[in-house]
Amino acid sequence: MWKKIILSIILITCVGLLVTAFVKESMKTSLIETVKISEQYEDYIIHIRIEPTNDGFKVLRSLEYTGDERVEIKHRTPLTAVTINRNNPVFTGSHRTMVLNPGYNYPQEAIRFSNLEKGSHTVYVHTQFFIENERIDIKSEGELYFE
């Protein structure tokens, strides 16, 4: 009698685990398509590319300088902040100096995110740097769609 009860409990537990795993897998979302955002301010262009990965999505960022002369900029970390659903960038640390040559493209480390809930989400992009103590802020936003 006890063997039947224990076997029934084990069988019910296994079926429950399988159903839970199936429901979890079916509720996973993914980024529908790659998103590209470009924003220009004078001789500077911010390039953002957001693309899906196996376990979420990644944001690739770079600053392109299109001017004719060499320029020195100072920035805190990160140079380009990317936030999702909240426009609250955080720039920390001491200033870093960088010399940009004409045509220079400054890539930054990719940011990785987990997938978001199904639907539309706003991505906020804010690049901040200083040229001769004048603060330059380049802002943009875009939409991410998850299914």
MOJO-V400960 format. One record per backbone hydrogen bond with DSSP energy under -1.0 kcal/mol. CO is the residue of the C=O (numbers start at 1). NH is the residue of the N-H. If there is no record, write none. Layout:
co/nh
CO/NH
CO/NH
This chain:
co/nh
1/5
2/6
3/7
4/8
5/9
6/10
7/11
8/12
9/13
10/14
11/15
12/16
13/17
14/18
15/19
16/20
17/21
18/22
19/23
20/24
21/25
22/26
23/27
30/147
35/50
37/48
39/46
41/44
43/66
44/41
45/64
46/39
47/62
48/37
49/60
50/35
51/58
56/53
57/113
58/51
59/111
60/49
61/108
62/47
63/106
64/45
65/103
71/100
73/98
74/130
75/96
77/92
79/128
81/126
83/124
86/88
92/77
96/75
98/73
100/71
101/104
104/65
106/63
111/59
113/57
119/146
121/144
122/85
123/142
124/83
125/140
126/81
127/138
129/136
130/74
131/134
134/131
136/129
138/127
140/125
142/123
144/121
145/32
146/119
